[in-house]
Amino acid sequence: MTQFHGYLAEEVAVDFGDGIITRREALRRLGLLGVGGVAASSLLAACSSDGGDSLTPAPATGSPSAPAPAGLPTEAVTFAGPGGRTLQAAWAAASEPRGTVLVVHENRGLTDHIRSVAGRLAASGFSALAIDLLSAEGGTASFADSAAATAALNAAPDERFVADMKAGIDELVRREPDQKPGAVGFCFGGGMVWTLLAAGEPRLAAAAPFYGPLPDGADFAGSRNAAVLGVYAENDSRVNASRDAARAALERANLTHEIVTVPGVGHAFFNDTGARYDAAAAATIYEQLLAWFTEHMR
């Protein structure tokens, strides 16, 4: 398995360890990801052990008392991708844009939650395009089962994701030629934003990977214009294991950056449809995200 394929399997194990899914469901999802029975059982055992394994999740401490504020509605759009492929996305246009943002989804594809993030950004002044990285498979909506969507992401090459995200930047520039583009991604999408930076995307003025895995040997020199806000959750040791490496890579590339570790929350705390959502923390980091984009995309 590649680094991101292993990450997706670990996501299943952590959900099991947090009690979000049953063992039976975890084994089913791992099977879809191509993880065999013995390896799957070992992964689940590691996550549920008390031995301090890096996969062992911290207790959930979120406060899911309120959903995220509503944003503008999005519209389904298509645009030209690499190799003559058609890419799908959700688009939300700000009335008076101060920049544009490529929104990269979690490991379940382009969901209503991710569409709502694009809508919120547009309401906050940043026209947003939430790309569907499962466009080549017919789009996220073609999967009745979110676990099957995850498995399809697992089977696709990282190079295709990079090419599709670059095409997403092309589309932002086409739609809003006078605005600087940025990117934000969550979980798997956070890892994709790190990957886009490592692949070299000099058009990005700002980027914000949320609790995403760092590609091995990341070199961000090619994304020389990006100011990077790296967001981590305190109770997310699995992803936090690469936090220092991310900081070092940003320093080597001499990129403007800030690494924020949000206290008292776990992985995916920003997702208001998930079990680890923390309304207060999500609201605070969203304001910090807007301030970051405002400063570096003007």
N, C-alpha and C positions, 0 to 999 in steps of 0.2 A: 504493500500500500504506500502511496505517496504521503507526504506530511498531512495534506488536507484530508485525504481519505481516512487516515488514522484519527484525525480530529473529529470527523463526523461520527466515527464509531465511539469515541470517548464521550461525545455529546449524549448518546443513547445511554451509556453506562452511568453518567452523572444524573440524568433524569431518573434512572432506576434508583440510584443511591439516595436521591432526594425524595423518593416516594411519589414521583409524578406519574410514573408508569409502572405496571406490574412486571414481574420477572418474565412472564410469558410474552408480554408485549415487547419487552426489551430484546428477548431472544428472536422474536419475529423480525424486529427492525434490524437487528444485527445480521440476521440471515439475508435480508434484502440488500444489505451492504456487502455481502460476500464474506462475512466473518463466520467461520465454521463453529460447530458446537463446542468443541473443547476450548478454542480460543475465546469464544463468547462467554462461556462459563467462567473462565479465568478472569476476563475483563470485569465481569459483574462482581465476582468475588473480591477483586482488588478495590473496586469502588465502594463496596459495602463493608470493608474491613475497618478495624480500629487501629491499624498499624501505621497511620500517618502517611499512607500512600498519597502521591500527588493527585490521584483521581478522587480521593475522598472529599465529598462536598462539605462545606461548612453549613451549620444550621441556617435555615432561611429566616431572615429578620426583616423582610420587607413590610411595607404598610400599604397594601393594595386597596386603599379606601376610596379612591376616586379615579375614574378613567382620565386619559389625557384630554386636554381641551380639543375641541373640534377645529378643523381647518377648512380650507376651500375644497370643493369637490374636485376629483381628478377625472380625466377622460382617458379611455384606452386609445393608444396610438401605436402605429407601426412605423418603422423607418429602415433604411437600408443598412445591412450589416456586412461583414466581410464575406468574400466568396459568393456574393450574390444572395446571401440569406436575408430573410426578413426578420427583424427583431421586434419584440413586443415590449411595451412599457406603459406606465401610467404617468400622465403629464398634468401638472398643475401650474398655471401661469400667475405670477404675481402682478398686481395692477400697476405697480411702480417698482420694477425689479432693481435690487441692489446687488445682484449676482445670480448665478445659477448653480444648481447642485444635482449631481448624480447620486441617487439613493440606491444602495446595494443591499439586497435582502438577506435574511437569515437562511438557515439550512432547509426551510420549508418552501422556498420560492417566493414569488410575488404574492403576498397575502394582503388581506384588507388592512392589517396593521401597518404594513410598509406603505401601502397607498395613503394611509392617513398621515404618515410622517411626511410624505411629499406634499400633501395638502396643508399641513401645519407650516411647513417651510414657506410655501407660497403665501399663506396668510401673513407670515412674518416678513415678507419682502424678498424671498428668494425663489424664483421659478425653479421647479424641481421635476426631474425625470427619474422615476423609479423603474429601473430596467429589470426585465425578466430574463435571468440567465438560463432558463429552461426553454427559451424561444425555439431552439433547434429541435426540441422534443415536442413541439406543439404548444408550449406555454404551460405555466403552472396549472392553469384551469383544466388542462387535459388529464390531470391526475386526480382521481377520486380520493386517494389516500395520501396524506401528507408524508407518510413514511416512504411511499413510492417516489414522491418528488425528491426527497432527500437521497434516495438510492440513485436516482437519475443524475443528480448533481455529483454524487460519488463516482459515477462511471464516466463523467465527461472530463476531458483534459483541461488542466489549468490554462494552457495556452489559448484555448477557445474563449475562456472567460475573459482573459486579458484583451483579446481582440474585440470581443463584444463590448467591454467597458470603454475601450478607446473609441469605438463607434458611437457609444452613448455620449462621450464628450463631443464628438463631431456633431451630433444632433443638438446638443445644448448650444454649441457655437452657431449652428445654422439657425436655430430658433431665436436666440438672443445674441446677435453678433457683437453688440456693444458691451456685453457683460462678461466678467471674469468667471470661469467655471471652478467649482469645487466638488468635493465628494464626501459622502458619509456612508458608513456601512456598519452593520450590527452582526456580532457573532461570526458566522461564516462570512458574512458580508464585510465585517471588519477586517478579517484576514484577506479578503479580496481587495480591499482598499490598500492594505499594506503591499499586496502583490502588484497592484497597479503602480504604486509609487516605485517599487523595486524594478518594474519593467521599464520605467522611464516615461513619464508623462509631463513634459515641461509646460503644458498649457494649464495645469492645475495651479490655482492660486492658493488654495487651502484644502485640507483634507482632515477628516476626523474618523479614524477607525475606533469603533466601540468594542471593547473586549474581544478582539480578534487575534488569532494566532499569527505569529510572525513567520514569514518564509525563511527557510534555512539560508544563511549567508546573505541576508538582505543588504543590498547596496542601493541607496536612494539618490545617488549623484545625478542620475538622469532626470529626476523630478526637481530640478534645481530651484524652481520658483514656488514650491509648495510650502506653506506654513502648516505644520502638523500638530493637531490636538489629539493626543492619544488618551483614550478613556478606558480605565480599568475599574473593576469592582474589588473591594477589599476581600470579600469572601469567595474568591475565584482563583485558587492557587494554581489550577491547571493552566489557565491563560496567563496568569501573572508570572509564571516561570520564564516567559520570554520578554518580560517588561524591561529588564535591564539591557538586554540585547537590542531591543528597539531603541532605547534611549541612546545607546552607544552608536548605533547605525545612523541615527539622526545627527548626532554630533560629528561623526566622520564626514557626513555629507554637508555639514555646515548649514543645515536647514533650521530656520526658525521653528521652535517647537515648545510644547508644554505637555508634560505627562501628568495626568490627573488620576488619582486613585480615590474613588468615591467610598467613604467610610460606611461600614455597617450593612452593605448590600452584597448580593450575589450576582452571578452571571445572568445576563439578560434582564437586569433590573429595569431597563427602559421600556420593555414591551408590556403595554397595558393589557394585553390579552393573555399573559403568561402567569405562571404560578409564583414567579420571583419578582414580580413588579413591585416597585416602591415608588408611590406617587410623589412623595416629597423630594426624593433624590432625583427622580426623572425630571421634575419641574426645574430643579436647580441646575442640573447639567444641561438642560435644553437652553436655558438663558445663557449659560456659559458658551454653548455652541453658537448661538446667535451672535454673541459678542465677538467671538473668534472670527466668524465669517464676515461680520461687519467690518472688523479691523483690517482683515487681509484680502478682502475682495473688492475694496473700494477703488 
